[in-house]
Amino acid sequence: MMSKLFSKGLFITFEGGEGTGKSTQAKILYDYFMSNNIKPVLTREPGGCDEAELIRNLLVKGSIDKWDSVTEALLHNAARREHVKKIIKPSLLKNKIVICDRYVDSTMAYQGAGQKVNQKFLMDLIKEVTENITPDLTFIFDMDVKASLIRANKRDNSNNRYENFNNDFHEKIRKYFLSLQNKDKRYVIINASDTIENISKVIVNKLNKIIT
């Protein structure tokens, strides 16, 4: 499966709340492609290139009230612009598979639904920043908020201010993500409470239906 060559790029994004296992599954999928002699690009937001990683450090560290919500949205999209120009767009133009841990849906969830930044403003900004580059497939990892935050806080390398926002903030994010499943066929809801092995099988099976 998946051993054939691709004639065009494929853009896959992983979305969801804190501690839902997105990063783990993104790496598993990357390894799966590699084992099938396909070399994808594994990246993340905010970040993904040196310039965007500098902005990431400004965003994920510090107190929860560090930024005005609009400023925060602008910083995310400044990082995204560098990421799109330097990594995502060039990779897709070379017909590569791009696996991205978070993308524009996280901005709409966190800054839009969570921090109440005007959604039209965000959509217009994102459209300009991304040059309308939209994922082909988006996996949304969903699980109980309290359970996901407990899981997130157990990570050894956890230093993320978003984990410190209150439960109401995270419930709004979860509600927004779940609302996407009826808006576009590219969204696939993943039960993030399932085992790592089962989740990975669901992802691979979905991709096989699209690619083969």
C-alpha positions in Angstrom: 0.0 0.0 0.0 1.1 3.6 -0.7 4.2 2.4 -2.6 3.2 4.1 -5.8 4.7 7.5 -6.8 2.6 10.6 -6.4 1.9 12.8 -9.4 1.0 15.8 -7.1 1.7 17.1 -3.7 -0.5 16.2 -0.8 -1.1 18.4 2.2 -2.2 16.7 5.5 -2.8 18.5 8.7 -3.3 17.3 12.3 -5.6 19.5 14.5 -7.0 19.3 18.0 -6.6 20.4 21.6 -3.7 20.1 23.9 -2.5 16.6 24.8 -4.6 14.8 22.2 -1.7 13.0 20.6 -1.4 14.9 17.3 2.4 15.2 17.3 2.8 11.5 18.1 0.5 10.5 15.2 2.1 13.0 12.8 5.5 11.4 13.5 4.1 7.8 13.1 2.6 8.8 9.7 5.9 10.3 8.7 7.7 7.0 9.6 5.0 5.0 7.8 5.6 6.9 4.5 9.4 6.6 4.9 9.0 2.8 5.4 7.2 2.8 2.0 10.0 4.6 0.3 8.2 7.9 0.2 9.9 11.0 1.8 7.4 13.4 3.2 7.9 16.7 4.9 7.1 16.7 8.6 6.5 20.2 10.0 4.5 22.1 12.6 2.8 25.4 13.5 3.6 27.8 15.0 7.1 27.1 13.7 8.4 24.9 10.9 11.3 27.1 9.8 13.9 29.0 11.7 12.1 32.4 11.5 8.8 30.9 12.5 10.4 29.0 15.4 11.6 32.3 16.8 8.0 33.6 16.8 6.8 30.3 18.3 9.0 30.9 21.4 7.3 34.2 21.9 3.9 32.6 21.7 4.1 29.4 23.7 6.2 30.7 26.7 5.1 33.0 29.4 1.8 33.9 31.1 -1.6 33.4 29.5 -2.3 37.1 29.4 1.0 37.9 27.8 -0.5 39.1 24.5 -3.6 41.0 23.4 -5.7 38.4 21.4 -5.4 40.3 18.1 -1.6 40.7 18.6 -1.5 36.9 19.2 -3.4 36.2 16.0 -1.0 38.4 14.1 2.0 36.7 15.5 0.7 33.3 14.6 0.1 34.5 11.1 3.5 36.1 10.8 5.0 32.8 11.7 2.7 31.1 9.2 3.7 33.4 6.4 7.3 32.4 6.8 6.4 28.8 7.1 4.2 28.8 4.0 6.8 30.7 1.9 9.8 28.7 3.0 8.5 25.2 3.6 4.9 24.4 2.7 4.5 26.0 -0.7 7.9 25.0 -2.1 7.4 21.4 -0.9 3.9 21.1 -2.5 5.3 22.6 -5.8 7.9 19.8 -5.7 5.0 17.3 -5.4 5.9 16.3 -1.9 3.6 15.1 0.9 3.5 17.7 3.7 2.4 16.5 7.2 1.8 19.6 9.4 1.1 19.5 13.1 -1.5 22.4 13.3 -2.3 24.9 10.6 -5.1 27.5 10.0 -7.8 25.6 11.8 -5.9 26.0 15.0 -5.9 29.8 14.6 -9.7 29.8 14.0 -10.2 27.6 17.1 -7.7 29.2 19.5 -7.8 32.8 18.5 -11.3 32.8 17.0 -13.4 30.6 19.2 -11.2 30.7 22.3 -9.9 34.3 22.4 -12.9 35.8 20.5 -10.9 37.5 17.7 -13.3 38.5 14.9 -13.6 35.5 12.6 -13.9 37.5 9.4 -10.7 39.3 10.2 -9.0 36.0 10.8 -10.3 34.4 7.6 -9.2 37.4 5.5 -5.8 37.5 7.2 -5.3 33.7 6.7 -6.4 33.9 3.1 -3.7 36.5 2.4 -1.0 34.8 4.4 -1.5 31.3 3.0 -2.1 32.3 -0.6 -5.2 30.0 -0.4 -3.1 26.9 0.3 -5.7 24.6 1.9 -5.1 21.1 3.3 -6.3 18.1 1.3 -7.0 16.2 4.5 -7.3 17.2 8.1 -7.5 14.9 11.0 -9.1 16.4 14.1 -8.1 14.7 17.4 -10.9 14.8 19.9 -11.1 13.8 23.5 -12.5 14.9 26.9 -10.8 18.3 27.8 -9.9 17.4 31.4 -8.4 14.1 30.3 -6.4 15.8 27.5 -5.0 18.5 29.8 -3.9 15.9 32.3 -2.1 14.1 29.5 -0.6 17.3 28.3 0.7 18.2 31.8 2.5 14.8 32.1 4.7 15.5 29.1 8.3 15.9 30.2 9.0 18.7 27.7 5.8 20.6 28.3 6.4 24.3 28.3 3.3 25.6 26.6 1.3 28.5 27.9 -1.9 27.4 26.1 -2.1 24.4 28.5 -2.6 26.9 31.3 -5.7 28.5 29.9 -8.9 27.5 31.8 -11.2 24.6 30.9 -13.8 27.0 29.4 -11.3 28.1 26.9 -10.4 24.6 25.9 -14.1 23.5 25.8 -14.7 26.3 23.2 -11.8 25.0 21.2 -13.1 21.5 21.3 -16.6 22.6 20.3 -15.2 24.6 17.3 -13.1 21.7 16.1 -16.1 19.3 16.2 -18.2 21.8 14.3 -15.9 21.4 11.3 -16.9 17.8 10.5 -20.0 19.0 8.8 -18.4 21.9 6.9 -16.0 20.1 4.6 -15.2 16.5 3.5 -11.6 17.0 4.2 -12.2 16.8 8.0 -11.9 13.5 9.8 -12.7 13.2 13.5 -10.3 11.0 15.4 -11.2 9.5 18.8 -8.0 10.5 20.6 -8.8 8.4 23.6 -8.2 5.3 21.6 -4.9 3.5 21.5 -1.9 4.8 19.6 -2.0 1.7 17.4 -5.7 1.9 16.6 -5.5 5.6 15.8 -2.6 5.1 13.4 -4.6 2.4 11.6 -7.6 4.7 11.2 -5.3 7.4 9.7 -3.6 5.0 7.3 -6.9 3.4 6.2 -8.3 6.8 5.4 -5.3 7.8 3.4 -5.4 4.6 1.5 -8.9 5.3 0.4 -7.8 8.7 -0.9 -4.5 7.8 -2.5 -4.9 4.3 -3.9 
